[in-house]
Amino acid sequence: MESTNLIIRADCSDYWRGVELDPWQVEDTTDWPEAADETRGSRAKKWLLGPDGALWLRKRPHERQHYRCEITIEAFAARLSRSLGFDTPVTHVCVDTVGKGVVVRTCLAEGETFSEGSELLSRVFPNYYDREDRPAHTVAIVHRCLVELESEGAAGLVEAMLRMLAFDAWIGNGDRHQANWGIVYRDSKPTRLAPPFDTSACLGRELADAQVNRLLTGQGLDGYIERCPSGFGNGTTLIKQLELLSDLRRVPEWPVAIASSVNCFERALEPAKRYVRNEIPDDWLSPERRELAALLIDRRLDWLRRNAP
């Protein structure tokens, strides 16, 4: 299987020439057999056997009405990250007799297993708290964990994580907690960072329609961007993306990772804005929410340029 590290080149112009986001696609999963239950997370999930013979995780929309757009946002975020060179699993919105959802193809090849961040941190640091103690999920402890795992033979884990966090900061993904990242193992040995998954807590997914319309006028937009959470803590409380960037500056590998990432984000900005405005149908995301998503990725890139170095 290919590396999950973000593909970065000193000059991205050749890389970006002709690169596009995957076409929008709706899968009808009505006849896909159920293969297994999935109990992790808050939303209803099932593993299905797809027509390609692979396992696909189907997730239902959130119960809160205005959170229901997160299935579309997850499918868009997956396309955007794949266009940046992440080995993000193929992700499509879907329908069946129950309603709408999103399906995500497994990122594991035969013989591979997955361990989420909380399991890894507990294994490396016996005194680490349980997976629900999110303030204990700090940049320092994650960095130390990945360095330790790299010493077991898995190269590039720190770089891959930093580039994923840079992507999260760009789109405002506020939920990269210890259960939303992990390591892929083969023969009991760590091999690679799992590609980005469950990237849906971004681009205004939690906002009611009235809040979306207000932000589109510019009212409160800067404050909304500043308040973006991160999924990380400082040992006592959860921290926002701005504080996370401050912590990341203490990581030796961060300057190179963020500089090259922002370079590629700048080249991806206009294709991403065109895609979200023109390629996602109204019945999957309203025009107002699509416009807000385009506005946010534009303004958040400015915010990232100012605050990341």
C-alpha positions, 0 to 999 in steps of 0.5 A: 500500500502507498505511503499515507504521508502528504506528497510535498514538493519544493515546487508544487506547480507541476504537482498541481497542474491538472490535479482535480478533486474526485468527482461527486458521487452518490452510492446506493447502498441498499443492497450492500450486505452488512458485514459487522457492527462498529461501536466506536463514535457517537453516530450509528455505523455499520461495516458493509461489503461493497461491490468491489469486495472491500469493507466500507463503513456507513455512517448515518447523519447526526441526530441534530437537524442542522448537523446533518450536513456533516456527511456532505462535509466529510465527503468534501473534506476527503476529496480535498485531502486526497487532492493534496496527496493524502491517502485518504480513504475513498468517501462518498455520500450514500442513500438506502431505504432508511435515508442518507449517509456517508460510506468510507472505504477501509484504509487497511490492506489484508493482514493490517490492523489499526490502533487508535491514538488513545490505545497507542498513548496508553501503550507508550505511557502507562499512566496515560488517561482513558480515551475520554480524557481529551485535555490529556491529549497534548501535542507534547505527548503525541509527539513523544509517542510518535517518536517512540513508534518511529524507533520501532521502524515506522518512518515518517510518523511525525511528519505525516501527523504534522501535515494532517494537523496543518490540513485540519487548521486550514479547514477548521477541523476541530475534532482531531482527538485521540480516537480520530487518528491512529497507526496501521500495524502489520505483523505487530509492527507499526508501519504508517500513520493512518490517513485522515478520517472522520474529518467532518467537524469543520466548515460550519457543520454545527451551525444553524441556518440563521448563524450561517446567514449571519456569517455570510454577511461578515458579522462575527466571521473573524470571531468564529474562526478564532474560536475553532477548537482542535481536539487537543488539550493542555493537560487541564482543558481543551485548547483552540486551534490558535493555541494548538498552533502555538504548541506546534511551534515547539515541535522541531519538525513543524517549520518545514511541515507548515511551510510546505503545506501552506504552499500547497494549500494556496494552490488548492484554494481556488480549485477547492472553492470552485468545487464546493460552489459548483459540484455539490448538489443543493440536496446535499448542501444548500447554496448558503452552506456551500458559500460559507464553506468556500468563504471559510477555506479562503479566510482560514488560509489567511488566518493560517498564514498569519498564525502558523509560523 
